[in-house]
Amino acid sequence: MSILSSIGRIATQYAAARARYRSERILLSLPAELRKDIGFPEILDTRNSRRAATFSTKAI
């Protein structure tokens, strides 16, 4: 893997994350009733619960 391909991959991931966060900000700016109608709070709750499960601090 060359350095240029690594930089390209990182740039692509950065652009995707930035677009995702921008979309999330736009959805969060909508009224709560409209977000509920399109199911956005459920999507956000699912993602946060997945993060909590991934980064759990409990020792097994």
Secondary structure, DSSP 8 states (H G I E B T S, - for coil): --HHHHHHHHHHHHHHHHHHHHHHHHHHHS-HHHHHHHTHHHHHHHHHHHHHHHT-----
